[in-house]
């Protein structure tokens, strides 16, 4: 994988149980691995860096997660992740599918919700001002960033605008629409589906594949016909098309980064995808995600669907011409 092609801020979006957190951890392991597999572009799994990452003790991987004061904790200082880091490691290692409620149960915070406070944001700033201890890069993993309060969100925004050199931010969110729009706009959005693409979604998958193939063939009039047809579909169909398109492009992005262990397409699907991906440069994916992510909100506001899908089709057509 070309590290220089990787965005400094990635937003992994997936519903509860999607595996978004393990995916972020896997990418962090790859970044720190000192003996990357040059054949399939995966971490070796046995070097000291990999060993530390799998135990969640690598000194250049930092965490920020929602916390609150458990029963018996005293003092006026707001709690931060480092107060519970051993408990967090135990939770992640014992339960890769850790849910928010699972975590709160381990924290023993009764009926309170966890928060990522401004104190946590300040702790992130302090950690990231230093050079990496052992690796060439630093990784900050923020689990459930939607639990940030507004002051914390504003501090994170400043970090994202001027990130320290060699620093990557992996935001793992179940409800990304709750994040500040300015934070979302500074991240590469990676949708994480709950599993392999399934049969009920095949029609929407065919729609995006058809659009891609028409664009690659340079058939402008048929691309416009595609947009016209999509514009008269039901709102639910249109929103499902967007969701499935994001999922498919996520698979293509993983292929483009040479991360085969993160690809959920079968071998036949990957073979079909290869000539399409050859026309997708490093700028394509974040722009495509931005175009697609804007559509559901517009649909809910009853915006005319015709210009929405004509604009989307035009973007794909222009972007894929080489």
N, C-alpha and C positions, 0 to 999 in steps of 0.2 A: 504494500500500500504506500502511496506517495503521501507522506505526512504533511508536506507543504500544501496539499490539496484539501486538507481537513480544516473546516471552520473552527475558529477559536471558541465558539459558543454553539452548542448543539442542544436542541430541545427534543428529547425523546418523549413522544406522546403516546400513551397507551392506557387502555382501561385497566382496572384492577385485575391483576393476574396475567397481564399481557407479557410479562417478562422484560419490561423496559429497563428495570434496574439491573438485572443480570446482563443485559445487552450493553449498558453503559459501563459496567464493571469489566466486561470482556474487552471492550475497546480500550479502556484504561490499561488493562493488562498488556495489550498489544503495544501500546505506546511506550510502556516501560520495559518491555522484554529486551534483553541484551543479546538474544540469540534467535531472532525471528526466523521462522521457517521460510526460506526463499522460494520454495516450490509452490506451496499453497497460501503463502502470506498469512500465517497464523502465528500466535505466540508459541514458543517452544514448550512452555508448561513446566520446565524443570530448572531453569536458571534461577539464581537467588531472587531476582526481581519478580519473576512469576510466582515463586513460592510465597513471597511476602504479600503479593497482590491477592492471591487466592485465600490468604489468611486475613486479608484486610488490614495489614499492618505496614504496608509500604509507606515510608515517611513522606513520599511525594504525592500521595493520594489523600485528599482531605474531604471531609463530609460536613454537610449542613442539613439537618433534618428538623422537622417540627417537634418541639418539646414543650413541657410545662412542668410546674413544680409538683412532684409526687408527694404523697402523704409523708409527713415527717421532715421534709426539707425546709429549712429555715433560712432567714436572711432576706435582704431586700433586693439583691442583685438578680436580674432575670437569668434563668438557666439557659445554658447553651449546649450544643451537641457534645462538646468535649467533657461535660459533666457526666455524660452517660455513654461515652465512646465504647467501653468494654461491653455494655449491655447491647449497644447497637451492633457491634461485631457478632455477638452471640446470636442476636435476632436474625441477622442476614445469613449467617453460616448455617443455622439450623433450619431456616425456612426461606428458600429462594423466592417463594411466592408471597413474601411478607406483605400484609395489608396494613393500611393505616390503623385500623382498629386493633390488629394484632400488636402493633407497636405501642399503642396507648395502653393496652392491657399489661404489657411488660413494664411500661413506665409506672403503672399504678397511679394514674392521675384521675381516677374515678371518672366522672362524666365530663371532664374538661377536654377541650380540643387543644392540640398542640399548635405552636406558633413558631415561625422563624422571625425572630425579633431584630430590632436594630442592633442590639448587643451581639447577635450572631453575625450580622453583616459586618460589624466592626472587627469581630474575631477573624472573619474571612480576610479582610483587608490586611490585618497584622500578619497572618500566615503567608499571604501571597507576596509580601514585600521582600521576602528573602529568596535567595537563589535555591534551586533544587538541591536536596541533600545528596541523593544518590543517582538520580536519573538526569536526563537532559531536559525534561519537561516537568511541569506540575499539573495535576488534575484536581479540580474542585467539583465534587459530585453533590448536587443539591437535590435532595429527594423531596417531592411534593412542594415545589417552589410556590405553588398557589397559596400556601399557608403563610407566606410572607406578609407582614403588615406593610402599610404604605411607606413609612420611613425606611424600612429595610429594603423594600423594592426600589426606592429612589437611590439608595447607596449602591445596590447591585447594578443598577443602570449605569452609574458612573464608572464602575469597574469594567462593565462590558464595553463602554464607549472607548476606554483607554486601557485595554488589558495589559497586564505585565507581560514582558517577553517570555515566550515559552510556556504560557499558561493556557490550559483548556478548561472550559466550563461545560459540564454535562448536567443539564437540568432534566429531571425525570418527573414528568407530570401526568396526572390522570385527568385533570381539568384545566387544560392550557388557556381556555377562554377567560379564566379568572385572573390570569397574569396581566400586568400592565402591557398594553399594546406596544409600547416602546421597547419593552424587554423582548417580546415575541419577535418584533421586527429585526432585532439584532442577533437572532439565533437562526441557525439552520434547523428547520423543522423535520424531524424524522418520525413518521407515524410507525407505531409498533403494533401490528395486528396480533390478536390473541393466539393465532395458530396459522396453519397453512391455509392458502386460499381455497375456499370450499365451493361446492357445486352451486348453492343458491346465489352466489355472487358472480357466476360466470357471465351473465348477460352484461352486467356493468363492466366487467373486465374486457369483454369483447368490444364494448363501445370505445374504451380508451385505446385498445390495441388497433381498432379500425382507424381511429383518428391519427395515431402515430404512423400507421402504414400509408394512409392517404397523403400525409404531410411529406413523408420520405419519398413518395412517388411523384411529388410535385403536382398533384391533382387539385389545384386551387378551387375549381368549381365544385368538386365533390366534397372538399373540406367545408365549403360554405353550406352545401346541402346537409352535411352532417350536423352543423351548428343549428340549422333551421329545424331539423328533426328533433334534436335534443331540447330545443327551446319550447316545444309543445308538449313535452312529457310532463308527468305529474311532478309536483314539488318533491315528494318523497323519493321518486325515481331519480330526480336530479341530484338530490343530496346523497343518495346512495352511490350514484356515479362518482361524485367527488370523493367520498370515503374510499371507494375501491381504487380509484385512480391514485390517491395518495399512497395506499398500501402497495400497489404495483410499482410505483416509482421508488418507493422505499427499497423494494427488492432490487430494482435496477441500480440504485445508488450503492447498495452493498456490493453488487457485482462490479461496479465501476471502481470501487475502492479495493478490489481484490480481497474481499472478506467472505470466502465461500461458506465458512461455518455459520455465518449469520443469514444466509440466503434460504428462504423457505419455498422457493420455486423448485419444481422437480427438474430432472435433467432435460427433458424435452422442452419445457418452458424456457429454460436458460438458453438452449440452442436457438430457439425462435427469437429470444430477446437480444442476442448478441449483435446482430446488424443494427438494431435500433440504438443500442447503447453506444455504438461506435460514433453516432452523430450527436451524443449528449456530452458537451464539455463541462468543465467544473462549474461554470456559471449557470448552467441550465437548471440544475436541481433546485437551488434555493429560489430561483425566479418562478419555476413551475409550481413549487409549494405555495408561494405567495399568491400566484394567480388562482390556484384551486381553493386555498383557504379563504379567500375573499368571497367566494360564491355563496355558501350557505347563509351567511348573514344577510346578503343582498336578497336572496330568495325569501327569507323570513320577513323582510321589509317590503315584500311585494314589488320589488324592482322588476321591470320588464326583462324577462329571461333572454330574449333574442339578442340584445347587445352584449349581455354577459357571456353567452356561449360563442357568439361571433368573435368577441375579443379574445376569448380563450383559444379558439381554433386558430385565429390569426397569430397569436403568440407562438403556438406550437409549430405552425407552418413556417414562420420566419426563423425560429430558433433551430429547426432541424434541417435547414437548407445548408448544405456544404458543397 
